[in-house]
Structure formats: C-alpha cells, structure tokens
Amino acid sequence: MNASDPTILWRLSRGAASAHATIFPGPGTVTITWFFDGVMDRAENYDTLDLAMARADQILGILLRDGWARQ
C-alpha cells in the first residue's frame, strides 16, 4: 500500500441503503468523496489531510444523527 492510495474512511448503512467516504491523499491537495448506494454524491478538495479528515468526521456525524449506522 502506498501513502497516496485511496482509503475508505467509513461505511454506513440505513435499511438497504449504503454510504461510504473515500480519501485520496495527494501532493498539495487531498480529495475526499462520498458515495451513496455506489454513486458518487460529492467530491471536495482540501489543502491538508487534517482539513479533509475534519470534513469527513463532520459528514459522518450528520449521517449518524440522521439514522445511519456503521457497518
């Protein structure tokens, strides 16, 4: 595994629906993506890994409060 390989941060489910976040570290830019039922919903770029991880945690918290559960 390479430090720049994409990594799934978390997986969630709610009924038959699924969601996951993937992070793509890169030189100068870190990209995070969210998928719902296998379809990319959003991609965002950040200057640092810390900012990207904070955003992923924010979205995770929103989804957990909305009834999603960790897989």
C-alpha positions in Angstrom: 0.0 0.0 0.0 1.2 3.5 -0.9 0.7 6.6 1.1 -1.2 8.1 -1.8 -3.5 5.2 -2.3 -7.2 6.0 -1.8 -8.6 4.8 1.5 -12.2 4.1 2.6 -12.7 6.1 5.8 -16.0 4.7 6.9 -19.0 2.7 5.7 -22.6 3.2 6.8 -26.0 1.6 6.2 -29.6 2.6 6.7 -32.0 -0.1 5.7 -31.0 -1.3 2.2 -29.0 1.9 1.5 -25.3 2.2 1.9 -22.8 5.1 2.1 -19.0 5.5 2.3 -16.3 8.1 2.3 -13.0 7.7 0.4 -10.0 9.9 0.8 -7.4 10.4 -1.9 -4.2 11.9 -0.5 -2.0 13.8 -3.0 0.8 16.2 -3.2 -0.6 19.6 -2.3 -4.3 18.5 -2.4 -6.3 15.9 -0.5 -9.6 14.8 -2.1 -12.5 13.3 -0.2 -15.5 11.7 -1.9 -18.9 10.5 -0.6 -20.8 7.7 -2.2 -24.4 6.7 -1.6 -25.6 3.3 -3.0 -22.4 3.2 -5.1 -22.9 6.5 -6.8 -20.6 9.4 -6.0 -22.5 12.2 -4.4 -19.8 14.7 -3.9 -16.0 15.3 -4.1 -14.2 18.1 -2.2 -10.5 19.2 -2.3 -8.6 20.4 0.7 -5.1 21.8 1.3 -4.3 19.5 4.2 -5.1 16.0 5.4 -6.3 17.4 8.7 -8.9 19.6 7.0 -10.2 16.7 4.8 -10.4 14.4 7.9 -12.3 17.1 9.8 -14.8 17.4 7.0 -15.2 13.6 6.8 -15.9 13.5 10.5 -18.5 16.3 10.1 -20.4 14.4 7.4 -20.1 11.2 9.4 -21.7 12.9 12.4 -24.5 14.3 10.3 -25.3 10.9 8.8 -25.2 9.1 12.2 -27.6 11.6 13.7 -29.8 11.1 10.7 -30.2 7.4 11.5 -27.3 5.8 9.5 -25.3 3.1 11.3 -21.7 1.9 11.0 -21.2 -1.3 9.1 
